[in-house]
């Protein structure tokens, strides 16, 4: 019999159940416990995802400033791949959570295989671009010739092997939608363990390994992610989750694929808008030199790492929304969103205080260069001013996505990022000559606007009636 959170075990027992992946019915019982059981593994999953970035930056920063800048420029382009992967993963989570909430586990399994087929198709296109046009991609980002020569192989390997990025995102989305968040967490713990070990071996040529410099970071990361995908596929076939696949589920079903694409367009659109805006922001930052660009890159990596628990909470809200809408409990879904938002605001308010007080010691760990430290620490302090607002914003956005309403966040992102953030960043940084500070102010202002607009549309309640 499926257990649900209302049975009041103590918090230590709940923590162990969350980490072990014990199944619960998230459509009944205490919402606080449901949020806890979903959020704990999702928070750890997000932390593990961001460890890739921090580990690479830590080791590569010991190679050269150009190497760090190469990672920043490449990641800004790869963010477009992330946009597609995350967009499809939102559709995957929404559809599978809805099927599970309805009690249609067989339908969830058929949807899972179609998600994987879709991921294989889109990743192939990106791989070809990365393999054959790595130098041209860095050139479009206005990278200096010496930077291109030093770092193009990093770009080539990471984009060329993007199938590991895409499938890692999509299969973890399948696990989250089914409520098996601990699977995603353990997969990334395994993957990061490999990456941490392999990074210094390939970058610095320790022992029998060749010294590859920044290229070695791409090799290590791709091996780590690829190994994680193999483990994910084994869990889908041999694991004891709600989504355990068999040969009968492998048939290509175009109707399901079409439904996933329909839902994905909104998700892909919103993340393309959001992440492409980061590409343009990176382009503006590159006007102020490699040291400023490196400092901005380090700050962004730190922010991404520290925001991962907040994204974990947001993903928990998405799963709760999807499953409770499937169980015809929209009011419980709405209540879950606001409760999760409060917990997120508490976390991010604490994070703001840490960044405002200790930004320089934090960034000094990643670089000894004074200009890099100054830029990175300033970024952290300015960004921290909008965190409490953004805590609610990211939960609200993910809740729309969990309901399968990916169009509303797309329109919100279009207004807040393209129509507001980018013009403001250019105007303050270039026209008003505020320099990098102008870009930082624009980012915080856009986050606050996004939260206010999201709260308004969420209150209208149209997301409750979305069909998936």
C-alpha distance (Angstrom), angle and dihedral (degrees) to the residues before:
residue distance angle dihedral
X1 . . .
X2 3.80 . .
X3 3.78 113.0 .
X4 3.78 121.7 -140.9
X5 3.81 131.8 -158.9
X6 3.82 96.9 -102.3
X7 3.81 92.0 80.3
X8 3.82 90.3 87.8
X9 3.80 106.4 -132.8
X10 3.81 113.5 172.3
X11 3.80 120.8 -90.9
X12 3.79 94.0 -104.1
X13 3.80 89.6 55.2
X14 3.81 89.8 47.5
X15 3.80 90.9 51.2
X16 3.80 91.4 52.4
X17 3.81 90.9 46.3
X18 3.81 90.8 50.3
X19 3.80 93.1 50.7
X20 3.81 93.4 44.3
X21 3.80 92.0 48.9
X22 3.79 97.9 -122.0
X23 3.79 108.8 -179.8
X24 3.81 121.8 -113.2
X25 3.77 136.6 174.7
X26 3.81 102.7 -111.1
X27 3.80 92.8 -172.0
X28 3.82 92.8 72.2
X29 3.79 139.9 45.2
X30 3.79 131.9 20.8
X31 3.80 115.0 0.7
X32 3.79 91.9 -155.0
X33 3.79 90.6 58.9
X34 3.79 92.4 42.9
X35 3.82 90.1 52.9
X36 3.81 90.5 46.9
X37 3.81 94.4 49.3
X38 3.80 93.1 49.1
X39 3.79 98.5 36.5
X40 3.82 99.3 51.3
X41 3.83 96.5 63.9
X42 3.82 91.3 35.3
X43 3.81 91.2 53.4
X44 3.80 90.5 50.1
X45 3.81 89.9 46.1
X46 3.80 91.8 54.0
X47 3.79 91.8 45.7
X48 3.79 90.0 52.4
X49 3.81 90.9 48.9
X50 3.78 91.0 54.9
X51 3.80 92.9 46.2
X52 3.82 87.5 74.4
X53 3.79 89.2 64.0
X54 3.80 97.4 43.6
X55 3.80 94.7 46.2
X56 3.80 91.5 51.2
X57 3.81 92.5 48.3
X58 3.81 92.6 47.3
X59 3.81 94.6 54.1
X60 3.81 98.0 33.8
X61 3.83 92.0 50.9
X62 3.81 85.7 67.7
X63 3.82 90.4 59.2
X64 3.83 102.7 55.3
X65 3.79 145.2 -52.7
X66 3.81 88.5 -106.0
X67 3.79 89.4 56.7
X68 3.81 91.3 55.0
X69 3.80 91.2 46.8
X70 3.82 89.3 50.1
X71 3.79 90.1 57.0
X72 3.79 90.4 48.5
X73 3.80 94.1 51.0
X74 3.82 93.3 43.1
X75 3.79 93.1 47.9
X76 3.79 90.8 50.4
X77 3.82 88.3 57.6
X78 3.83 94.0 40.5
X79 3.78 86.8 53.8
X80 3.81 85.2 75.6
X81 3.82 88.3 59.0
X82 3.78 88.7 47.2
X83 3.79 87.4 52.9
X84 3.79 92.4 57.7
X85 3.82 93.1 42.4
X86 3.79 93.8 47.2
X87 3.81 91.4 43.7
X88 3.80 91.7 55.1
X89 3.81 90.3 41.9
X90 3.80 89.9 57.0
X91 3.78 89.2 56.0
X92 3.80 89.7 46.9
X93 3.80 93.1 51.6
X94 3.81 92.9 45.1
X95 3.81 95.4 48.6
X96 3.79 96.6 42.1
X97 3.82 93.8 43.8
X98 3.80 89.8 50.3
X99 3.82 92.3 49.3
X100 3.81 91.1 48.1
X101 3.80 91.2 47.9
X102 3.80 88.3 52.2
X103 3.81 90.2 50.2
X104 3.83 91.1 -116.2
X105 3.82 98.9 132.9
X106 3.80 93.2 158.7
X107 3.81 89.8 57.5
X108 3.81 89.3 49.9
X109 3.82 90.7 54.7
X110 3.79 93.3 50.5
X111 3.82 89.5 49.5
X112 3.82 90.8 50.9
X113 3.81 94.0 59.7
X114 3.80 92.0 48.0
X115 3.83 89.4 52.6
X116 3.82 89.3 56.4
X117 3.82 92.7 48.6
X118 3.79 90.0 51.1
X119 3.80 90.6 50.5
X120 3.79 92.7 51.2
X121 3.79 90.9 52.8
X122 3.80 98.5 50.7
X123 3.82 95.4 41.4
X124 3.81 91.3 56.7
X125 3.81 91.6 61.5
X126 3.81 92.9 51.2
X127 3.80 92.0 45.7
X128 3.80 92.7 58.7
X129 3.81 91.2 50.6
X130 3.81 92.1 49.7
X131 3.79 95.7 47.0
X132 3.80 97.0 48.8
X133 3.83 104.7 28.5
X134 3.82 107.5 35.9
X135 3.82 94.7 123.9
X136 3.78 92.3 46.6
X137 3.82 90.8 50.9
X138 3.80 91.9 54.7
X139 3.81 89.4 44.4
X140 3.79 90.8 56.2
X141 3.80 87.4 56.2
X142 3.83 88.0 56.9
X143 3.80 93.2 -114.3
X144 3.81 114.8 171.6
X145 3.85 115.7 -104.5
X146 3.81 93.3 -112.1
X147 3.81 90.3 50.9
X148 3.82 90.8 51.1
X149 3.80 92.7 51.3
X150 3.79 92.9 47.5
X151 3.78 97.1 44.5
X152 3.81 112.4 25.3
X153 3.81 93.3 98.4
X154 3.81 89.5 58.1
X155 3.80 88.0 55.7
X156 3.80 92.0 44.3
X157 3.80 94.9 52.9
X158 3.80 97.1 41.4
X159 3.81 96.9 47.5
X160 3.81 93.2 35.1
X161 3.80 89.6 54.7
X162 3.78 95.1 42.6
X163 3.81 91.1 125.3
X164 3.80 86.1 84.3
X165 3.82 90.4 54.6
X166 3.81 94.3 47.4
X167 3.79 97.7 45.6
X168 3.79 92.3 43.6
X169 3.81 89.5 56.7
X170 3.80 95.7 43.1
X171 3.78 100.0 46.2
X172 3.79 91.3 46.2
X173 3.82 87.4 52.0
X174 3.80 88.1 54.7
X175 3.80 90.5 52.9
X176 3.82 91.9 47.6
X177 3.79 93.9 49.0
X178 3.80 90.0 52.2
X179 3.81 90.7 50.1
X180 3.83 92.6 -111.7
X181 3.79 94.4 121.5
X182 3.81 93.6 148.7
X183 3.82 90.1 67.8
X184 3.80 90.2 60.3
X185 3.79 90.2 47.0
X186 3.82 96.0 52.0
X187 3.79 91.9 44.9
X188 3.80 90.8 57.5
X189 3.79 93.3 44.0
X190 3.81 87.8 56.3
X191 3.81 91.9 45.5
X192 3.80 94.4 48.4
X193 3.77 92.0 48.2
X194 3.79 88.6 59.2
X195 3.79 93.0 44.7
X196 3.82 93.3 51.0
X197 3.80 90.9 51.2
X198 3.81 96.5 42.7
X199 3.83 99.1 43.1
X200 3.83 98.2 73.4
X201 3.81 91.3 37.4
X202 3.81 94.0 57.7
X203 3.82 98.5 31.7
X204 3.82 97.7 49.5
X205 3.83 99.8 23.7
X206 3.80 97.5 -119.9
X207 3.81 117.0 -173.9
X208 3.81 113.4 -23.5
X209 3.82 93.5 -14.1
X210 3.84 121.0 107.2
X211 3.81 118.8 -112.8
X212 3.81 102.9 -113.6
X213 3.81 102.5 163.2
X214 3.79 114.6 -157.2
X215 3.83 89.3 -7.7
X216 3.81 87.6 63.7
X217 3.81 90.8 61.9
X218 3.81 89.6 58.7
X219 3.82 91.9 47.8
X220 3.81 92.5 49.9
X221 3.80 94.1 45.7
X222 3.81 93.3 47.9
X223 3.80 92.1 49.6
X224 3.81 90.3 48.2
X225 3.79 93.7 49.8
X226 3.80 93.4 41.9
X227 3.79 91.1 53.7
X228 3.79 89.3 50.2
X229 3.81 91.3 54.1
X230 3.81 90.7 52.7
X231 3.81 89.1 52.1
X232 3.81 90.9 48.2
X233 3.80 91.7 53.9
X234 3.79 90.7 49.4
X235 3.81 89.9 52.1
X236 3.80 91.3 49.9
X237 3.80 90.0 54.1
X238 3.79 102.8 33.2
X239 3.82 105.6 19.7
X240 3.78 125.8 104.0
X241 3.79 98.4 -122.6
X242 3.78 132.2 119.7
X243 3.82 87.1 -98.2
X244 3.80 104.5 61.4
X245 3.80 108.8 152.1
X246 3.80 129.2 -144.8
X247 3.81 132.7 -176.7
X248 3.81 91.3 -92.0
X249 3.81 89.6 65.7
X250 3.82 95.0 56.8
X251 3.79 98.1 80.1
X252 3.80 114.2 114.7
X253 3.82 107.1 -113.4
X254 3.77 110.2 -168.8
X255 3.81 94.2 -169.2
X256 3.81 91.0 60.9
X257 3.81 91.4 43.1
X258 3.81 89.7 51.4
X259 3.81 90.9 50.7
X260 3.80 90.9 49.8
X261 3.81 91.0 49.1
X262 3.81 90.7 48.6
X263 3.80 91.4 54.3
X264 3.81 92.8 38.0
X265 3.80 95.4 57.9
X266 3.77 91.4 72.1
X267 3.79 91.9 45.4
X268 3.78 93.4 46.4
X269 3.79 90.0 46.2
X270 3.78 95.2 52.1
X271 3.79 93.5 47.7
X272 3.79 93.3 43.2
X273 3.77 87.8 53.5
X274 3.79 92.7 46.5
X275 3.78 97.9 42.5
X276 3.79 96.6 39.6
X277 3.77 87.2 55.2
X278 3.82 86.6 58.4
X279 3.81 88.6 53.2
X280 3.80 90.2 56.2
X281 3.80 91.1 44.9
X282 3.80 88.9 52.6
X283 3.80 88.3 49.6
X284 3.82 90.6 54.2
X285 3.82 90.9 47.4
X286 3.82 90.7 52.1
X287 3.82 87.8 65.9
X288 3.81 89.2 71.7
X289 3.82 98.2 57.6
X290 3.80 140.6 -93.0
X291 3.82 95.0 -73.4
X292 3.81 93.2 54.5
X293 3.80 89.5 44.3
X294 3.81 91.1 50.1
X295 3.82 91.3 49.1
X296 3.79 91.3 49.4
X297 3.83 90.1 48.1
X298 3.81 92.2 51.5
X299 3.82 91.3 47.8
X300 3.79 91.9 50.2
X301 3.82 90.9 50.1
X302 3.80 91.0 51.0
X303 3.80 91.7 47.0
X304 3.81 92.0 48.8
X305 3.79 90.4 50.5
X306 3.79 93.6 48.2
X307 3.82 93.8 44.8
X308 3.79 93.5 54.0
X309 3.83 94.4 89.9
X310 3.81 87.1 53.4
X311 3.81 90.4 51.8
X312 3.80 88.4 48.2
X313 3.79 89.8 56.8
X314 3.81 89.8 46.3
X315 3.80 91.2 52.5
X316 3.80 89.6 50.2
X317 3.79 88.4 55.4
X318 3.83 90.3 50.5
X319 3.81 92.3 53.5
X320 3.80 92.1 46.5
X321 3.80 90.9 50.2
X322 3.81 93.4 48.8
X323 3.80 96.6 46.2
X324 3.81 94.8 43.3
X325 3.80 92.9 48.5
X326 3.81 87.0 50.8
X327 3.82 88.4 52.4
X328 3.83 89.8 49.5
X329 3.82 93.7 -112.4
X330 3.85 104.4 125.8
X331 3.80 95.4 156.7
X332 3.79 91.2 55.6
X333 3.82 88.1 49.5
X334 3.82 91.4 53.5
X335 3.79 93.0 47.2
X336 3.82 89.9 50.8
X337 3.81 90.4 55.9
X338 3.80 95.6 54.0
X339 3.80 93.4 44.1
X340 3.79 91.2 50.4
X341 3.81 89.8 48.0
X342 3.81 90.9 55.7
X343 3.79 92.2 52.3
X344 3.79 90.0 47.3
X345 3.80 92.2 51.1
X346 3.80 90.1 52.4
X347 3.80 91.0 52.6
X348 3.79 96.0 45.3
X349 3.79 93.2 44.6
X350 3.80 87.8 57.9
X351 3.79 89.9 47.8
X352 3.80 90.5 52.9
X353 3.79 91.6 56.7
X354 3.82 91.4 49.5
X355 3.82 92.7 51.4
X356 3.78 94.0 45.2
X357 3.80 92.5 53.2
X358 3.81 105.9 31.2
X359 3.80 106.4 27.2
X360 3.84 96.6 121.0
X361 3.81 97.1 50.1
X362 3.81 88.8 48.1
X363 3.81 96.7 52.2
X364 3.83 92.9 39.7
X365 3.80 87.0 69.3
X366 3.82 89.1 66.9
X367 3.80 102.7 42.1
X368 3.83 139.0 15.1
X369 3.86 93.7 -157.5
X370 3.86 110.1 111.8
X371 3.83 96.2 -144.9
X372 3.81 91.3 48.2
X373 3.82 91.0 49.4
X374 3.81 92.6 47.9
X375 3.81 94.1 50.5
X376 3.81 94.6 44.3
X377 3.81 95.0 47.4
X378 3.81 91.7 47.7
X379 3.82 89.6 51.7
X380 3.80 91.7 52.6
X381 3.81 93.2 49.8
X382 3.80 94.9 48.0
X383 3.80 94.2 44.5
X384 3.81 90.4 51.2
X385 3.82 90.6 65.4
X386 3.81 92.0 73.3
X387 3.79 101.9 38.6
X388 3.82 99.6 102.0
X389 3.81 90.2 53.6
X390 3.79 93.0 45.6
X391 3.82 90.9 50.3
X392 3.79 89.2 71.0
X393 3.80 93.2 36.4
X394 3.79 96.2 59.7
X395 3.82 92.3 46.4
X396 3.80 91.4 50.7
X397 3.81 93.0 47.8
X398 3.81 92.5 49.6
X399 3.79 90.6 47.2
X400 3.80 91.1 57.7
X401 3.80 87.6 50.6
X402 3.80 93.0 47.5
X403 3.79 88.2 55.5
X404 3.81 89.9 52.2
X405 3.82 92.0 -111.2
X406 3.79 97.3 127.6
X407 3.80 94.9 151.5
X408 3.80 97.4 70.5
X409 3.83 94.0 56.9
X410 3.81 88.5 46.9
X411 3.79 91.8 58.9
X412 3.81 90.8 43.7
X413 3.81 91.5 51.7
X414 3.80 91.3 46.8
X415 3.79 91.9 56.0
X416 3.80 98.1 38.9
X417 3.81 99.5 41.9
X418 3.79 109.6 26.6
X419 3.80 101.6 27.2
X420 3.82 96.9 36.1
X421 3.82 115.0 16.1
X422 3.81 101.1 44.0
X423 3.83 97.7 46.3
X424 3.82 89.8 44.5
X425 3.83 91.9 49.2
X426 3.81 92.8 50.7
X427 3.81 93.1 43.8
X428 3.81 95.7 49.1
X429 3.82 97.3 37.8
X430 3.80 100.0 40.9
X431 3.82 110.6 16.1
X432 3.81 96.9 37.9
X433 3.84 89.4 33.9
X434 3.81 94.2 -131.7
X435 3.80 88.1 140.1
X436 3.83 118.3 -160.1
X437 3.83 90.8 -9.1
X438 3.80 89.1 66.4
X439 3.80 91.1 58.3
X440 3.80 91.1 48.7
X441 3.81 93.1 50.2
X442 3.81 90.7 49.9
X443 3.82 91.2 52.5
X444 3.81 93.6 52.4
X445 3.81 93.1 44.4
X446 3.81 91.1 52.0
X447 3.82 91.9 50.6
X448 3.80 91.5 53.9
X449 3.81 92.3 47.3
X450 3.82 91.0 48.5
X451 3.81 91.2 54.7
X452 3.80 94.6 49.4
X453 3.81 94.1 47.6
X454 3.83 92.4 44.9
X455 3.81 92.2 51.5
X456 3.80 90.7 52.7
X457 3.80 95.3 51.5
X458 3.80 92.7 41.8
X459 3.80 89.9 55.4
X460 3.82 90.0 57.9
X461 3.83 89.0 67.9
X462 3.82 98.6 -144.0
X463 3.83 89.5 130.4
X464 3.82 88.9 70.1
X465 3.79 90.9 69.0
X466 3.85 98.2 49.4
X467 3.82 114.7 131.1
X468 3.82 119.7 -142.0
